[in-house]
Structure formats: structure tokens, C-alpha cells
Amino acid sequence: MTLKTLVREATEADIPAILDLGERFHALSPWRDRPFDREATERTVANLIASPQGVLLFNGEGILGGVLAPIYFGGGLIAQELFWFADRGGRELLDGFETWAREQGACGVLMVNLVLDERTDAIMNRMYERRGYALRERHFYKEL
């Protein structure tokens, strides 16, 4: 039996729990080679919560943050995921993000698949494809 978690927009009162989740996510992510700055992350999270162009969804066990972004070559908006991490209820967070995107008038959702390992990469690719997502581009990063 699976218990559904309540997905809602985060508030300032949620920031300490969100920072704890964010720190755990950071430690598992390919970004762990950069130090986790709790104060900088808190500012980012607070700005995202306050922004009419962004959303931070929270379910007590996971987070999904994203923003509206223009499609630079053809007009319109997409909802761009910035981060997504959950112990439980991850798919429900994604459902909530897709709903938010539709309500904001976005014509699509752009999600990231962090490259953690081959197994996780394959699982996430299959999950995205089952939900109707298609690969559009890959991100590469260079430290300056």
C-alpha cells in the first residue's frame, strides 16, 4: 500500500526542512564537488517562494522547484525544473509541477535528469518516457 503525500506550495515556515532536504540532495548529486552554502541556498529558496514566475513544491519528504522561462526562438513559456529530490512522493511532486505549469499557461515542461550512475539514469529515462517526455538536449558543465 502506498500512501499519497500532500503536495503544496512551500512557505517560509518550510525553509528549514527544505534546506535539510536540499543538503541531502546536494550530497548525492554531481554538484557535491562544490560546497553546500546553506545561507545562499536559503536566499534562493526564499526568492523562489516569493517569485510569481517560480514555484517550490513541498510534501514534507521532497521538493521540486522550477521557474517559467521564455522559449527564446518561438515565443511562449515553458516550466523549467531547477531541482527535484524526494524520499517519497516524487512523482506526486512532478504531477503538481505539471499542473502548476498548465495553470501558468506554459506550453511544456523541461525536466533535468542528473547523471548519478547508469542504473539511476536508466530508471529516470524510463520514468520520463512513460510520462510522455522526450529527450531534447543534454547539459554540460565546465568549472571556471
Secondary structure, DSSP 8 states (H G I E B T S, - for coil): -------EE--GGGHHHHHHHHHHHHHHSGGGGS---HHHHHHHHHHHHH-TTEEEEE-SSEEEEEEEEE-TTT--EEEEEEEEEESS-HHHHHHHHHHHHHHTT-SEEE-----S-HHHHHHHHHHHHHTT------------
